[in-house]
Amino acid sequence: MLRTVLVSALAATLIGAPAAQAAPSAPGDLVDYKRVVATAPAKAWKLTYRSTSATGKPNTVSGILLVPPAPWTKGPRPLVSYAVGTHGLGDRCAPSTRLTNGSENEVLLMSQALSRGWAVVVTDYEGLGTPGTHTYAVGQSEGRAVLDAARAASRVPEAGLSKSGPVGVFGYSQGGQAAAFAGELQPSYAPDVNLVGVAEGGVPADLNAVLKFNDGGPAFGLVLGAAVGYATAYPELPFNDVLNAKGEKAVAKVKEACTVELGAAAPFARLNDFTTVPNVSSDPRWQARLGENLAGKTKPGAPVYLYHASLDELIPLSVGKGLRDRYQALGADVTWQEFPLLEHIGGVSAGGPVAMTWLGTKF
């Protein structure tokens, strides 16, 4: 019996059966990867990789890696860890899914990086495309997912990326928040990632200010989505247990919504409309967690290009300027640009290409 087992094992080895691999345990370790076809000018791999939650617990995140087909001959190929803006909370909204079904609205910006010969890795963030609820607007989780996506990309053998190659981070809106936290977390969380620049725009850097600005506004659904994200990341926060019947119905809707449905989920509503306890976000537990996710408290590990639209109707210009001021007070290398007479989407339309060009100067 034992001889049969040994002979079978030897035969399997000789014919090239896949060897068992050590279980992934460190942030950035690949759990799985496979070739897919993406609606972008690149070879593509769907990834799942290890990362870390906002509270420091190991988790698994998905994403997609895009590599231009043309060889790169100027040293290690640069990698952009691309953080998407709000896609929603439903798994069908994940960028790795949308890049394979032709519905990804940020593919043109990604293609600008690919056309320069850079590889692009796009995280789905925690809980978007993987089991559980997406921790929407939680910078501490998003930043880690962005950094670990860069680590995971360099571990795909067929991609030909170097673990020591230059990495730039790009993001706008929710992606801007993720990019900001990636920059701030890199020195302590991922010093092995060779981060050379962070391009971040329309950053919801101060969620207390963003909540106040949007409470009762036309895109209040985004606030409700953020509340769901925080209650998921930090289960001790009073939210699910203080929802009224209207709130339970709205939250169930939000958890399945993509961008447009999320923004339109509860126009002109207020958070108090959905809870049995007024002003729930003023609870000290909420304020502590929101404080942990205030961008600009730690000096980023690389130069930053920070931009904002002057007429942003979702994230007020004052929030962007506040982040700029905090960076400057920390002695960060920050380039600030304000785009006049533009609203939120106009900010990335005008500023995104400029930010991508700025990243090129760091590569």
CORQUI-V36320 format. One record per run of one state. SS is the DSSP state (hx for helix, st for strand, lp for the rest). FROM is the first residue (numbers start at 1). TO is the last residue. If there is no record, write none. Layout:
BEGIN
ss = [SS SS]
from = [FROM FROM]
to = [TO TO]
END
This chain:
BEGIN
ss = [lp hx lp st lp st lp st lp st lp st lp hx lp hx lp hx lp st lp hx lp hx lp st lp hx lp st lp hx lp hx lp hx st lp hx lp st hx lp hx st lp hx lp hx lp st lp hx lp st lp hx lp]
from = [1 2 15 30 37 43 53 58 68 79 84 88 89 91 94 95 102 107 116 119 124 139 154 157 160 167 173 174 190 195 202 207 215 220 234 240 243 244 245 255 258 259 264 271 275 276 280 283 284 293 304 310 317 330 334 340 344 363]
to = [1 14 29 36 42 52 57 67 78 83 87 88 90 93 94 101 106 115 118 123 138 153 156 159 166 172 173 189 194 201 206 214 219 233 239 242 243 244 254 257 258 263 270 274 275 279 282 283 292 303 309 316 329 333 339 343 362 363]
END
